[in-house]
Structures are given as C-alpha cells and as structure tokens.
C-alpha cells in the first residue's frame, strides 16, 4: 500500500513548519506507522535537527531524507519511497513562488498550513489558499487544514485570527500548539518532546498526539 503524503506548507518562514513536521512524524511513529520525514526546505532545519543528537539511540527514531535540491522534480524522488512507508511528511519551503510546494500538493493527501497569531501569517495564508485550491483541481483527494501554532490563547489577536481563518474556506484543526520552550530544547538535543520527560514536554507531547490523531482521521 502506498504511503499517504502530508505536506506542511506556508508561504512565509517562522511559523514553525519544521517543528510541526518533525513532531507529527514522531507521533505517527509512536503509533506504529512507518514514517519518513522529507526536508524539502533549503535551510535544512530537519537535517540539522536530527544530526544534533549525541548518539543514535537517543536521537530521532525515524529517517529524515534531504530532498531540498530536487526542485520541481521532488515528486519523482518522493515516489521512490512510497512503497516503503505508511506516512511521508514533507516540510515544504516557505516560498510558493518555487515549484516545490505546488508539486508536493499535487501528490499529497493532506496539506497542513501552520499559522501563528501574527497578521503577516494570515496575509500569507491568503495566497497559499489559492495555490492549494489550484492543486485541488488536479488532485481531488487533497484536503487542507489550518493549524494554529505558537498560540497564546489569552491574546485577542489569536481569537480574531481563528475567525478570519475560518472565513478562508479550509477547516481549522481543533488542536492548537502553544508556544513552549521545550521545542527549542528538543531541537538542540536532536530529539522531540515525545522523548523528553519534563512537565512542559509532557504537556507539549499531549498536544502533538492530539494533533496527530486529527490528521490521521483525515487520511483515506
């Protein structure tokens, strides 16, 4: 059975795409899925993240492959892996002017659009919605959702953003991912919060698992 492809995409950087990609991969792996995470962003955050582990036993427990140089041919490279995995999570580059994101969307089952409570994130999401809608013309199975990331629920801006995103036409995942220092710590250790035991990491892991459950429920 061919792997389901999940694209983590946003038009601008700084919204936590890489963090979401790595942690969803970890949650899927924990559920017994054969997981591959693809680093398609030229910054290679996921590759550097995985290499930060002090040893293999304590590091990221699933493979990361660097396809950032594949460009518009990335779908051909991803296709080489689909028979060996259940889920392939792709961390797309931030610019939609590149062909990478559009090509990945044509092959994906789900597109997750992380956005924080910044107005700039909302504005960039408007342009990305158009790209996703164009992909859906050819890929009728593609479903798209917004994910509120780096949230601070008490902020008025977060509540306003939730209403604005809902008006763009794609659903919003119920799970929100709050700002937590443990994500930076996990990256520095070459791990995910699912492998850490402090209180903040345990709370973060619960949120990530809930998010992963929502995403898995969207898959065919």
Secondary structure, 3 states (H helix, E strand, C coil): CCCEEEEECCCCCCCCHHHHHHHHHHHHHHCCCCEEEEECCCCCHHHHHHHCCCCHHHCCCCEEEECCCCHHHHHHHHHCCCCCCCEEEEECCCCCCCCHHHHHHHHCCEEEEEECCCHHHHHHHHHHHHHHHHHHHHCCCCEEEEEEEEECCCCHHHHHHHHHHHCCCCEECCCCEECCCHHHHHHHHCCCHHHCCCHHHHHHHHHHHHHHHHHHHHCC
